[in-house]
Amino acid sequence: MVYAVKVTPLDNYNILVEFKTGEIKLYNCYPLLSIPLFAKLKNKDFFMTAHIDETGLVCWDNSTDIPPDELYNNSVDIRQLQAV
């Protein structure tokens, strides 16, 4: 299992996630906004409160979180983006 150690929310519903491996990946949260569980993320101020909890989940409150495996497997390594 991979562990997230840092998250930086961005203005465009993306988050930069740093993993314990040292990798930094970009995850697009926009597709989640149509899912009722994640509807609160449409509020930009709320979206910008993303943080890592004690278990390594990227979360916003006690009911809105994204497991690190989802983030790791469905994101783009920023080194790939910089090479373009």
VOROKOL-779279 format. One record per residue (C-alpha): x, y, z. Coordinates in Angstrom, 1 decimal, always signed. Each point is the difference from the previous one (the first is absolute). Layout:
<lovexs>
[[X,Y,Z]]
...
</lovexs>
This chain:
<lovexs>
[[+0.0,+0.0,+0.0]]
[[+1.2,+3.5,-0.8]]
[[-0.3,+2.8,+2.5]]
[[-0.7,+3.7,-0.7]]
[[+2.1,+2.3,+2.1]]
[[-1.0,+3.5,-1.4]]
[[-2.8,+1.4,-2.0]]
[[-0.3,+3.4,-1.7]]
[[-3.4,+0.9,-1.4]]
[[+0.1,+2.1,-3.2]]
[[-2.6,+2.4,-1.4]]
[[-1.1,-2.2,-2.9]]
[[-1.3,-3.0,+2.2]]
[[+3.3,-1.7,-0.3]]
[[+2.2,-1.0,+2.9]]
[[+3.7,-0.6,+0.2]]
[[+0.7,-3.0,+2.2]]
[[+3.4,-0.9,+1.3]]
[[+0.4,-3.7,+0.9]]
[[+2.4,-1.7,+2.5]]
[[+1.9,-1.2,-3.1]]
[[+1.0,+3.6,-0.8]]
[[-2.2,+0.0,-3.1]]
[[-2.2,+3.1,-0.5]]
[[-3.1,-0.6,-2.1]]
[[-2.9,+2.1,-1.3]]
[[-3.5,-1.3,+0.6]]
[[-3.1,+1.5,-1.7]]
[[-2.9,+0.2,+2.4]]
[[-2.4,+1.5,-2.5]]
[[-1.6,-3.3,-1.1]]
[[-0.9,-0.7,+3.7]]
[[-2.1,+3.1,+0.2]]
[[-3.0,-1.7,-1.6]]
[[+0.0,-2.7,+2.7]]
[[-2.3,+1.0,+2.9]]
[[+2.7,-0.9,+2.7]]
[[+2.4,+2.5,-1.6]]
[[-2.6,+2.8,-0.8]]
[[+1.4,+2.1,+2.8]]
[[+3.2,+0.4,-1.9]]
[[-1.7,+2.3,-2.4]]
[[+0.4,+2.7,+2.6]]
[[+3.5,+1.3,-0.8]]
[[+0.7,+1.1,+3.6]]
[[-0.9,-3.4,+1.3]]
[[+2.1,-1.7,-2.8]]
[[+3.0,+2.0,+1.1]]
[[-0.1,-1.5,+3.5]]
[[+1.3,-3.3,-1.2]]
[[+2.5,-1.6,+2.4]]
[[+1.5,-3.4,+0.9]]
[[-1.5,-1.7,+3.0]]
[[+1.9,-2.4,+2.4]]
[[-0.7,-3.0,-2.2]]
[[+1.4,+1.5,-3.2]]
[[-3.4,+0.9,-1.6]]
[[-0.4,+3.2,-1.9]]
[[-3.1,+1.4,+1.7]]
[[-2.2,+3.1,+0.4]]
[[-2.1,-1.0,+3.0]]
[[-1.0,-3.2,+1.8]]
[[-2.1,-1.2,-3.0]]
[[+1.9,+1.2,-3.1]]
[[+3.3,-1.7,-0.7]]
[[+1.9,-1.7,-2.8]]
[[+2.1,-3.1,+0.8]]
[[+3.7,+0.2,-1.0]]
[[-0.2,-3.0,-2.3]]
[[-2.7,+1.8,-2.1]]
[[+2.2,+3.1,-0.1]]
[[+3.1,-1.8,-0.9]]
[[-1.5,-2.2,-2.7]]
[[-2.1,+2.6,-1.7]]
[[+2.4,+3.0,-0.1]]
[[+2.8,+1.3,-2.1]]
[[+3.6,+0.2,+1.2]]
[[+0.9,+3.7,-0.3]]
[[+3.3,-1.0,-1.6]]
[[-2.0,-1.2,-3.0]]
[[-1.7,+3.3,-0.2]]
[[+3.2,+1.9,+0.2]]
[[+1.4,-2.0,-2.9]]
[[-2.7,+1.1,-2.4]]
</lovexs>
